[in-house]
Amino acid sequence: MRLKDVPFAPAYVVFHAAYDNGAMDVWPATTFAEAQERASHHQSRLEESGYDEAGIWKAYEKLPRKKVHIFHTLKGE
């Protein structure tokens, strides 16, 4: 999926996988603060599980790359 095909959202929660040149899995968020909280929570869980080398969770207002691996919709949509 190309960046131009990603639906607009005020913020995004992104998982940069350690494989495939940092492929991005993207989830929309309603605010940047919410995105930061979700990314921090997921990153903490990843580190606790011992799989912290698998990738990294981050929050963005604007996506940093041109290609998205998977765009996930919010539950209930």
Secondary structure, 3 states (H helix, E strand, C coil): CEHHHCCCCCEEEEEEECCCCCCEEEEEECCHHHHHHHHHHHHHHHHHHCCHHHEEEEEECCCCCCECCEECCCCCC
